[in-house]
Amino acid sequence: MSEMSIFVFACFGGLLAEIVKWYRLRESVNFPDYAKGPAYWIITFATILAGGVLAYAYGVQVVTSKILAINIGASAPLIIQTLFSAVPHNLPRGFAADQPDATILNFLAGR
């Protein structure tokens, strides 16, 4: 596989992981208002690209199949979500937006 195809397939994997996260938000009883804001769509796009970058960093010698590239790409948004889920819910007021639960940290944590 070429480096470009690794990146593209890994970004597709990242997209799949983000689709699952957004689907869960859609099914939520309290659909967050931040889902309509451009900052959160930019973050979503960045986490998809992070999947491509992660697979690219593994290199051509390691990523030998399309399914492996997709798997590595899907893991990046999930790794980011896991890292941010360790952040406590109750942060100082300076970290919160107008709504206490509608913060970038909670979005990245998948809350």
N, CA, C and O atoms as CSV, one atom per row, in Angstrom:
chain,resi,resn,atom,element,x,y,z
A,1,MET,N,N,0.843,-1.186,0.000
A,1,MET,CA,C,0.000,0.000,0.000
A,1,MET,C,C,0.882,1.242,0.000
A,1,MET,O,O,1.957,1.258,0.601
A,2,SER,N,N,0.418,2.262,-0.673
A,2,SER,CA,C,1.154,3.527,-0.676
A,2,SER,C,C,0.819,4.322,0.583
A,2,SER,O,O,-0.169,4.044,1.263
A,3,GLU,N,N,1.646,5.300,0.879
A,3,GLU,CA,C,1.407,6.137,2.061
A,3,GLU,C,C,0.086,6.882,1.947
A,3,GLU,O,O,-0.624,7.045,2.940
A,4,MET,N,N,-0.246,7.331,0.754
A,4,MET,CA,C,-1.500,8.070,0.559
A,4,MET,C,C,-2.709,7.158,0.777
A,4,MET,O,O,-3.689,7.571,1.398
A,5,SER,N,N,-2.651,5.930,0.274
A,5,SER,CA,C,-3.791,5.031,0.466
A,5,SER,C,C,-3.921,4.629,1.933
A,5,SER,O,O,-5.035,4.448,2.424
A,6,ILE,N,N,-2.807,4.489,2.632
A,6,ILE,CA,C,-2.869,4.219,4.076
A,6,ILE,C,C,-3.590,5.357,4.774
A,6,ILE,O,O,-4.476,5.129,5.597
A,7,PHE,N,N,-3.209,6.584,4.445
A,7,PHE,CA,C,-3.829,7.758,5.061
A,7,PHE,C,C,-5.323,7.809,4.764
A,7,PHE,O,O,-6.120,8.058,5.668
A,8,VAL,N,N,-5.710,7.580,3.523
A,8,VAL,CA,C,-7.122,7.664,3.129
A,8,VAL,C,C,-7.947,6.580,3.819
A,8,VAL,O,O,-9.012,6.872,4.363
A,9,PHE,N,N,-7.474,5.335,3.806
A,9,PHE,CA,C,-8.224,4.260,4.453
A,9,PHE,C,C,-8.293,4.466,5.968
A,9,PHE,O,O,-9.311,4.156,6.586
A,10,ALA,N,N,-7.236,4.978,6.561
A,10,ALA,CA,C,-7.250,5.250,7.997
A,10,ALA,C,C,-8.218,6.384,8.327
A,10,ALA,O,O,-8.917,6.323,9.338
A,11,CYS,N,N,-8.267,7.411,7.493
A,11,CYS,CA,C,-9.252,8.483,7.701
A,11,CYS,C,C,-10.673,7.934,7.603
A,11,CYS,O,O,-11.560,8.368,8.338
A,12,PHE,N,N,-10.888,6.988,6.702
A,12,PHE,CA,C,-12.191,6.334,6.598
A,12,PHE,C,C,-12.519,5.613,7.908
A,12,PHE,O,O,-13.655,5.667,8.380
A,13,GLY,N,N,-11.527,4.939,8.491
A,13,GLY,CA,C,-11.736,4.295,9.785
A,13,GLY,C,C,-12.077,5.307,10.870
A,13,GLY,O,O,-12.952,5.065,11.701
A,14,GLY,N,N,-11.384,6.440,10.857
A,14,GLY,CA,C,-11.699,7.506,11.812
A,14,GLY,C,C,-13.110,8.035,11.616
A,14,GLY,O,O,-13.815,8.327,12.581
A,15,LEU,N,N,-13.514,8.156,10.356
A,15,LEU,CA,C,-14.874,8.600,10.041
A,15,LEU,C,C,-15.905,7.620,10.593
A,15,LEU,O,O,-16.923,8.035,11.147
A,16,LEU,N,N,-15.646,6.325,10.446
A,16,LEU,CA,C,-16.575,5.321,10.975
A,16,LEU,C,C,-16.733,5.459,12.492
A,16,LEU,O,O,-17.846,5.384,13.013
A,17,ALA,N,N,-15.624,5.657,13.192
A,17,ALA,CA,C,-15.700,5.826,14.644
A,17,ALA,C,C,-16.485,7.083,15.018
A,17,ALA,O,O,-17.265,7.073,15.970
A,18,GLU,N,N,-16.276,8.154,14.272
A,18,GLU,CA,C,-17.011,9.398,14.550
A,18,GLU,C,C,-18.493,9.253,14.238
A,18,GLU,O,O,-19.326,9.827,14.940
A,19,ILE,N,N,-18.838,8.507,13.209
A,19,ILE,CA,C,-20.249,8.267,12.882
A,19,ILE,C,C,-20.937,7.563,14.040
A,19,ILE,O,O,-22.065,7.903,14.394
A,20,VAL,N,N,-20.268,6.593,14.625
A,20,VAL,CA,C,-20.840,5.884,15.774
A,20,VAL,C,C,-21.061,6.853,16.936
A,20,VAL,O,O,-22.103,6.814,17.590
A,21,LYS,N,N,-20.067,7.732,17.195
A,21,LYS,CA,C,-20.206,8.700,18.287
A,21,LYS,C,C,-21.375,9.649,18.019
A,21,LYS,O,O,-22.174,9.911,18.918
A,22,TRP,N,N,-21.481,10.163,16.803
A,22,TRP,CA,C,-22.570,11.080,16.485
A,22,TRP,C,C,-23.921,10.370,16.487
A,22,TRP,O,O,-24.936,10.983,16.821
A,23,TYR,N,N,-23.951,9.103,16.122
A,23,TYR,CA,C,-25.205,8.358,16.165
A,23,TYR,C,C,-25.686,8.213,17.606
A,23,TYR,O,O,-26.872,8.369,17.895
A,24,ARG,N,N,-24.746,7.910,18.509
A,24,ARG,CA,C,-25.117,7.820,19.926
A,24,ARG,C,C,-25.644,9.151,20.445
A,24,ARG,O,O,-26.599,9.172,21.222
A,25,LEU,N,N,-25.040,10.261,20.029
A,25,LEU,CA,C,-25.534,11.576,20.445
A,25,LEU,C,C,-26.933,11.833,19.901
A,25,LEU,O,O,-27.772,12.418,20.588
A,26,ARG,N,N,-27.186,11.398,18.671
A,26,ARG,CA,C,-28.493,11.595,18.055
A,26,ARG,C,C,-29.571,10.846,18.818
A,26,ARG,O,O,-30.693,11.334,18.954
A,27,GLU,N,N,-29.240,9.672,19.312
A,27,GLU,CA,C,-30.185,8.849,20.057
A,27,GLU,C,C,-30.372,9.329,21.493
A,27,GLU,O,O,-31.262,8.852,22.196
A,28,SER,N,N,-29.540,10.269,21.932
A,28,SER,CA,C,-29.611,10.765,23.296
A,28,SER,C,C,-30.901,11.545,23.515
A,28,SER,O,O,-31.368,12.261,22.628
A,29,VAL,N,N,-31.464,11.398,24.698
A,29,VAL,CA,C,-32.678,12.140,25.050
A,29,VAL,C,C,-32.387,13.639,25.080
A,29,VAL,O,O,-33.215,14.441,24.649
A,30,ASN,N,N,-31.233,14.012,25.580
A,30,ASN,CA,C,-30.825,15.412,25.661
A,30,ASN,C,C,-29.783,15.697,24.587
A,30,ASN,O,O,-28.588,15.756,24.876
A,31,PHE,N,N,-30.237,15.875,23.344
A,31,PHE,CA,C,-29.310,16.156,22.253
A,31,PHE,C,C,-28.598,17.475,22.543
A,31,PHE,O,O,-29.249,18.504,22.722
A,32,PRO,N,N,-27.267,17.452,22.590
A,32,PRO,CA,C,-26.538,18.666,22.984
A,32,PRO,C,C,-26.593,19.758,21.919
A,32,PRO,O,O,-26.509,19.486,20.721
A,33,ASP,N,N,-26.735,20.990,22.379
A,33,ASP,CA,C,-26.769,22.125,21.462
A,33,ASP,C,C,-25.442,22.311,20.742
A,33,ASP,O,O,-25.406,22.823,19.623
A,34,TYR,N,N,-24.342,21.894,21.387
A,34,TYR,CA,C,-23.037,22.106,20.773
A,34,TYR,C,C,-22.864,21.317,19.482
A,34,TYR,O,O,-21.967,21.619,18.694
A,35,ALA,N,N,-23.693,20.327,19.254
A,35,ALA,CA,C,-23.566,19.513,18.044
A,35,ALA,C,C,-23.813,20.336,16.781
A,35,ALA,O,O,-23.454,19.916,15.682
A,36,LYS,N,N,-24.417,21.487,16.939
A,36,LYS,CA,C,-24.689,22.352,15.788
A,36,LYS,C,C,-23.611,23.400,15.578
A,36,LYS,O,O,-23.643,24.125,14.584
A,37,GLY,N,N,-22.659,23.494,16.492
A,37,GLY,CA,C,-21.634,24.539,16.421
A,37,GLY,C,C,-20.455,24.148,15.545
A,37,GLY,O,O,-20.086,22.975,15.483
A,38,PRO,N,N,-19.862,25.122,14.869
A,38,PRO,CA,C,-18.738,24.828,13.968
A,38,PRO,C,C,-17.488,24.335,14.688
A,38,PRO,O,O,-16.716,23.566,14.116
A,39,ALA,N,N,-17.274,24.758,15.919
A,39,ALA,CA,C,-16.076,24.323,16.649
A,39,ALA,C,C,-16.077,22.810,16.829
A,39,ALA,O,O,-15.030,22.173,16.717
A,40,TYR,N,N,-17.203,22.249,17.099
A,40,TYR,CA,C,-17.282,20.815,17.323
A,40,TYR,C,C,-17.140,20.026,16.028
A,40,TYR,O,O,-16.608,18.916,16.033
A,41,TRP,N,N,-17.611,20.589,14.920
A,41,TRP,CA,C,-17.412,19.918,13.628
A,41,TRP,C,C,-15.940,19.983,13.221
A,41,TRP,O,O,-15.428,19.059,12.588
A,42,ILE,N,N,-15.271,21.054,13.578
A,42,ILE,CA,C,-13.832,21.161,13.304
A,42,ILE,C,C,-13.080,20.112,14.124
A,42,ILE,O,O,-12.163,19.465,13.618
A,43,ILE,N,N,-13.466,19.947,15.381
A,43,ILE,CA,C,-12.838,18.932,16.225
A,43,ILE,C,C,-13.111,17.535,15.672
A,43,ILE,O,O,-12.220,16.685,15.661
A,44,THR,N,N,-14.324,17.299,15.221
A,44,THR,CA,C,-14.659,16.006,14.617
A,44,THR,C,C,-13.777,15.729,13.409
A,44,THR,O,O,-13.239,14.632,13.261
A,45,PHE,N,N,-13.633,16.721,12.557
A,45,PHE,CA,C,-12.778,16.581,11.371
A,45,PHE,C,C,-11.326,16.318,11.787
A,45,PHE,O,O,-10.637,15.509,11.166
A,46,ALA,N,N,-10.870,16.997,12.829
A,46,ALA,CA,C,-9.494,16.817,13.301
A,46,ALA,C,C,-9.270,15.409,13.851
A,46,ALA,O,O,-8.196,14.840,13.655
A,47,THR,N,N,-10.253,14.843,14.531
A,47,THR,CA,C,-10.073,13.484,15.050
A,47,THR,C,C,-10.080,12.457,13.927
A,47,THR,O,O,-9.413,11.427,14.024
A,48,ILE,N,N,-10.826,12.727,12.866
A,48,ILE,CA,C,-10.792,11.843,11.693
A,48,ILE,C,C,-9.408,11.891,11.059
A,48,ILE,O,O,-8.841,10.856,10.711
A,49,LEU,N,N,-8.872,13.093,10.912
A,49,LEU,CA,C,-7.513,13.231,10.365
A,49,LEU,C,C,-6.473,12.595,11.278
A,49,LEU,O,O,-5.459,12.081,10.804
A,50,ALA,N,N,-6.719,12.628,12.582
A,50,ALA,CA,C,-5.790,11.998,13.524
A,50,ALA,C,C,-5.670,10.502,13.242
A,50,ALA,O,O,-4.600,9.919,13.417
A,51,GLY,N,N,-6.755,9.886,12.808
A,51,GLY,CA,C,-6.702,8.472,12.431
A,51,GLY,C,C,-5.772,8.248,11.255
A,51,GLY,O,O,-5.000,7.290,11.240
A,52,GLY,N,N,-5.843,9.131,10.268
A,52,GLY,CA,C,-4.948,9.028,9.113
A,52,GLY,C,C,-3.501,9.250,9.499
A,52,GLY,O,O,-2.610,8.542,9.028
A,53,VAL,N,N,-3.268,10.219,10.345
A,53,VAL,CA,C,-1.902,10.521,10.789
A,53,VAL,C,C,-1.334,9.365,11.605
A,53,VAL,O,O,-0.161,9.022,11.458
A,54,LEU,N,N,-2.150,8.765,12.459
A,54,LEU,CA,C,-1.688,7.645,13.270
A,54,LEU,C,C,-1.249,6.473,12.391
A,54,LEU,O,O,-0.182,5.899,12.609
A,55,ALA,N,N,-2.058,6.124,11.411
A,55,ALA,CA,C,-1.691,5.024,10.510
A,55,ALA,C,C,-0.470,5.385,9.679
A,55,ALA,O,O,0.395,4.540,9.447
A,56,TYR,N,N,-0.392,6.620,9.234
A,56,TYR,CA,C,0.777,7.084,8.479
A,56,TYR,C,C,2.033,6.970,9.341
A,56,TYR,O,O,3.101,6.616,8.842
A,57,ALA,N,N,1.906,7.265,10.616
A,57,ALA,CA,C,3.050,7.185,11.524
A,57,ALA,C,C,3.521,5.740,11.714
A,57,ALA,O,O,4.710,5.494,11.920
A,58,TYR,N,N,2.595,4.797,11.646
A,58,TYR,CA,C,2.992,3.388,11.726
A,58,TYR,C,C,3.909,3.013,10.563
A,58,TYR,O,O,4.860,2.250,10.735
A,59,GLY,N,N,3.621,3.548,9.391
A,59,GLY,CA,C,4.495,3.328,8.247
A,59,GLY,C,C,4.018,2.238,7.302
A,59,GLY,O,O,3.183,1.403,7.650
A,60,VAL,N,N,4.567,2.271,6.110
A,60,VAL,CA,C,4.188,1.349,5.042
A,60,VAL,C,C,4.582,-0.091,5.387
A,60,VAL,O,O,3.886,-1.031,5.004
A,61,GLN,N,N,5.664,-0.262,6.090
A,61,GLN,CA,C,6.115,-1.608,6.418
A,61,GLN,C,C,5.173,-2.313,7.390
A,61,GLN,O,O,5.039,-3.536,7.337
A,62,VAL,N,N,4.527,-1.574,8.265
A,62,VAL,CA,C,3.636,-2.156,9.268
A,62,VAL,C,C,2.214,-2.279,8.737
A,62,VAL,O,O,1.581,-3.322,8.902
A,63,VAL,N,N,1.707,-1.233,8.105
A,63,VAL,CA,C,0.329,-1.210,7.610
A,63,VAL,C,C,0.326,-1.840,6.214
A,63,VAL,O,O,0.601,-1.180,5.212
A,64,THR,N,N,0.009,-3.125,6.182
A,64,THR,CA,C,0.112,-3.870,4.923
A,64,THR,C,C,-1.229,-4.171,4.280
A,64,THR,O,O,-1.268,-4.713,3.176
A,65,SER,N,N,-2.334,-3.834,4.944
A,65,SER,CA,C,-3.642,-4.111,4.338
A,65,SER,C,C,-4.600,-2.948,4.594
A,65,SER,O,O,-4.396,-2.137,5.497
A,66,LYS,N,N,-5.637,-2.893,3.783
A,66,LYS,CA,C,-6.644,-1.827,3.911
A,66,LYS,C,C,-7.396,-1.949,5.231
A,66,LYS,O,O,-7.662,-0.947,5.895
A,67,ILE,N,N,-7.735,-3.165,5.604
A,67,ILE,CA,C,-8.498,-3.348,6.838
A,67,ILE,C,C,-7.675,-2.943,8.063
A,67,ILE,O,O,-8.227,-2.420,9.031
A,68,LEU,N,N,-6.386,-3.175,8.032
A,68,LEU,CA,C,-5.524,-2.735,9.133
A,68,LEU,C,C,-5.467,-1.211,9.195
A,68,LEU,O,O,-5.503,-0.631,10.280
A,69,ALA,N,N,-5.379,-0.564,8.036
A,69,ALA,CA,C,-5.379,0.906,8.005
A,69,ALA,C,C,-6.694,1.450,8.562
A,69,ALA,O,O,-6.693,2.416,9.324
A,70,ILE,N,N,-7.808,0.835,8.186
A,70,ILE,CA,C,-9.118,1.263,8.694
A,70,ILE,C,C,-9.186,1.067,10.200
A,70,ILE,O,O,-9.691,1.929,10.920
A,71,ASN,N,N,-8.685,-0.054,10.675
A,71,ASN,CA,C,-8.697,-0.351,12.109
A,71,ASN,C,C,-7.857,0.653,12.891
A,71,ASN,O,O,-8.288,1.147,13.932
A,72,ILE,N,N,-6.667,0.953,12.397
A,72,ILE,CA,C,-5.812,1.941,13.074
A,72,ILE,C,C,-6.479,3.310,13.058
A,72,ILE,O,O,-6.459,4.023,14.061
A,73,GLY,N,N,-7.068,3.680,11.925
A,73,GLY,CA,C,-7.748,4.968,11.830
A,73,GLY,C,C,-8.926,5.081,12.768
A,73,GLY,O,O,-9.162,6.143,13.344
A,74,ALA,N,N,-9.670,4.000,12.930
A,74,ALA,CA,C,-10.819,4.008,13.840
A,74,ALA,C,C,-10.371,4.092,15.289
A,74,ALA,O,O,-11.107,4.588,16.142
A,75,SER,N,N,-9.182,3.613,15.566
A,75,SER,CA,C,-8.721,3.632,16.955
A,75,SER,C,C,-8.363,5.035,17.437
A,75,SER,O,O,-8.453,5.307,18.634
A,76,ALA,N,N,-7.965,5.922,16.549
A,76,ALA,CA,C,-7.537,7.267,16.974
A,76,ALA,C,C,-8.656,8.040,17.676
A,76,ALA,O,O,-8.433,8.526,18.785
A,77,PRO,N,N,-9.856,8.179,17.083
A,77,PRO,CA,C,-10.915,8.890,17.818
A,77,PRO,C,C,-11.291,8.186,19.122
A,77,PRO,O,O,-11.644,8.838,20.105
A,78,LEU,N,N,-11.215,6.864,19.125
A,78,LEU,CA,C,-11.546,6.128,20.344
A,78,LEU,C,C,-10.479,6.327,21.419
A,78,LEU,O,O,-10.804,6.395,22.604
A,79,ILE,N,N,-9.223,6.420,21.023
A,79,ILE,CA,C,-8.147,6.708,21.975
A,79,ILE,C,C,-8.331,8.105,22.556
A,79,ILE,O,O,-8.191,8.305,23.763
A,80,ILE,N,N,-8.644,9.069,21.698
A,80,ILE,CA,C,-8.873,10.442,22.156
A,80,ILE,C,C,-10.039,10.476,23.134
A,80,ILE,O,O,-9.960,11.131,24.173
A,81,GLN,N,N,-11.120,9.773,22.808
A,81,GLN,CA,C,-12.290,9.730,23.689
A,81,GLN,C,C,-11.929,9.116,25.036
A,81,GLN,O,O,-12.353,9.617,26.078
A,82,THR,N,N,-11.159,8.048,25.025
A,82,THR,CA,C,-10.760,7.399,26.273
A,82,THR,C,C,-9.889,8.318,27.122
A,82,THR,O,O,-10.059,8.387,28.339
A,83,LEU,N,N,-8.962,9.018,26.487
A,83,LEU,CA,C,-8.106,9.947,27.226
A,83,LEU,C,C,-8.927,11.044,27.898
A,83,LEU,O,O,-8.702,11.365,29.065
A,84,PHE,N,N,-9.873,11.613,27.167
A,84,PHE,CA,C,-10.661,12.720,27.716
A,84,PHE,C,C,-11.758,12.255,28.662
A,84,PHE,O,O,-12.279,13.061,29.432
A,85,SER,N,N,-12.122,10.979,28.625
A,85,SER,CA,C,-13.147,10.501,29.558
A,85,SER,C,C,-12.614,10.444,30.987
A,85,SER,O,O,-13.392,10.345,31.936
A,86,ALA,N,N,-11.291,10.504,31.144
A,86,ALA,CA,C,-10.692,10.538,32.479
A,86,ALA,C,C,-10.780,11.922,33.117
A,86,ALA,O,O,-10.544,12.064,34.317
A,87,VAL,N,N,-11.116,12.943,32.329
A,87,VAL,CA,C,-11.253,14.307,32.844
A,87,VAL,C,C,-12.547,14.385,33.645
A,87,VAL,O,O,-13.592,13.950,33.160
A,88,PRO,N,N,-12.503,14.926,34.853
A,88,PRO,CA,C,-13.714,14.983,35.679
A,88,PRO,C,C,-14.801,15.864,35.068
A,88,PRO,O,O,-14.524,16.798,34.315
A,89,HIS,N,N,-16.043,15.537,35.415
A,89,HIS,CA,C,-17.199,16.308,34.928
A,89,HIS,C,C,-17.219,17.723,35.483
A,89,HIS,O,O,-17.558,18.666,34.767
A,90,ASN,N,N,-16.867,17.877,36.729
A,90,ASN,CA,C,-16.994,19.160,37.419
A,90,ASN,C,C,-15.682,19.928,37.353
A,90,ASN,O,O,-14.856,19.837,38.261
A,91,LEU,N,N,-15.495,20.673,36.293
A,91,LEU,CA,C,-14.318,21.513,36.142
A,91,LEU,C,C,-14.630,22.923,36.607
A,91,LEU,O,O,-15.803,23.278,36.723
A,92,PRO,N,N,-13.622,23.736,36.874
A,92,PRO,CA,C,-13.884,25.132,37.221
A,92,PRO,C,C,-14.704,25.824,36.134
A,92,PRO,O,O,-14.638,25.443,34.965
A,93,ARG,N,N,-15.455,26.811,36.508
A,93,ARG,CA,C,-16.374,27.500,35.595
A,93,ARG,C,C,-15.677,28.031,34.345
A,93,ARG,O,O,-16.323,28.141,33.303
A,94,GLY,N,N,-14.420,28.357,34.402
A,94,GLY,CA,C,-13.709,28.899,33.254
A,94,GLY,C,C,-13.621,27.931,32.091
A,94,GLY,O,O,-13.374,28.357,30.962
A,95,PHE,N,N,-13.815,26.634,32.329
A,95,PHE,CA,C,-13.737,25.644,31.268
A,95,PHE,C,C,-15.091,25.398,30.620
A,95,PHE,O,O,-15.151,24.773,29.561
A,96,ALA,N,N,-16.165,25.863,31.213
A,96,ALA,CA,C,-17.501,25.543,30.718
A,96,ALA,C,C,-18.018,26.619,29.788
A,96,ALA,O,O,-17.641,27.787,29.885
A,97,ALA,N,N,-18.891,26.201,28.885
A,97,ALA,CA,C,-19.565,27.137,27.984
A,97,ALA,C,C,-20.828,27.635,28.687
A,97,ALA,O,O,-20.928,27.548,29.910
A,98,ASP,N,N,-21.785,28.150,27.931
A,98,ASP,CA,C,-23.027,28.632,28.525
A,98,ASP,C,C,-23.791,27.509,29.226
A,98,ASP,O,O,-24.456,27.726,30.240
A,99,GLN,N,N,-23.681,26.321,28.670
A,99,GLN,CA,C,-24.322,25.173,29.291
A,99,GLN,C,C,-23.256,24.360,30.013
A,99,GLN,O,O,-22.198,24.105,29.438
A,100,PRO,N,N,-23.497,23.949,31.246
A,100,PRO,CA,C,-22.455,23.277,31.999
A,100,PRO,C,C,-21.962,21.984,31.351
A,100,PRO,O,O,-20.783,21.654,31.478
A,101,ASP,N,N,-22.826,21.250,30.666
A,101,ASP,CA,C,-22.411,19.981,30.063
A,101,ASP,C,C,-21.919,20.129,28.631
A,101,ASP,O,O,-21.391,19.169,28.069
A,102,ALA,N,N,-22.073,21.287,28.031
A,102,ALA,CA,C,-21.708,21.489,26.629
A,102,ALA,C,C,-20.306,22.058,26.516
A,102,ALA,O,O,-20.118,23.188,26.067
A,103,THR,N,N,-19.328,21.270,26.926
A,103,THR,CA,C,-17.952,21.712,26.836
A,103,THR,C,C,-17.211,20.866,25.813
A,103,THR,O,O,-17.628,19.754,25.491
A,104,ILE,N,N,-16.132,21.395,25.318
A,104,ILE,CA,C,-15.306,20.649,24.373
A,104,ILE,C,C,-14.771,19.388,25.042
A,104,ILE,O,O,-14.692,18.336,24.408
A,105,LEU,N,N,-14.407,19.485,26.307
A,105,LEU,CA,C,-13.897,18.311,27.021
A,105,LEU,C,C,-14.940,17.201,27.091
A,105,LEU,O,O,-14.614,16.033,26.879
A,106,ASN,N,N,-16.195,17.555,27.385
A,106,ASN,CA,C,-17.240,16.543,27.431
A,106,ASN,C,C,-17.522,15.961,26.062
A,106,ASN,O,O,-17.821,14.773,25.943
A,107,PHE,N,N,-17.432,16.780,25.029
A,107,PHE,CA,C,-17.619,16.304,23.670
A,107,PHE,C,C,-16.531,15.287,23.310
A,107,PHE,O,O,-16.827,14.218,22.778
A,108,LEU,N,N,-15.278,15.625,23.603
A,108,LEU,CA,C,-14.176,14.714,23.300
A,108,LEU,C,C,-14.249,13.444,24.131
A,108,LEU,O,O,-13.794,12.387,23.695
A,109,ALA,N,N,-14.821,13.543,25.328
A,109,ALA,CA,C,-14.966,12.373,26.189
A,109,ALA,C,C,-16.157,11.517,25.793
A,109,ALA,O,O,-16.344,10.431,26.342
A,110,GLY,N,N,-16.966,11.988,24.847
A,110,GLY,CA,C,-18.128,11.239,24.412
A,110,GLY,C,C,-19.298,11.294,25.371
A,110,GLY,O,O,-20.148,10.403,25.382
A,111,ARG,N,N,-19.338,12.357,26.187
A,111,ARG,CA,C,-20.432,12.509,27.160
A,111,ARG,C,C,-21.571,13.281,26.568
A,111,ARG,O,O,-22.579,13.507,27.238
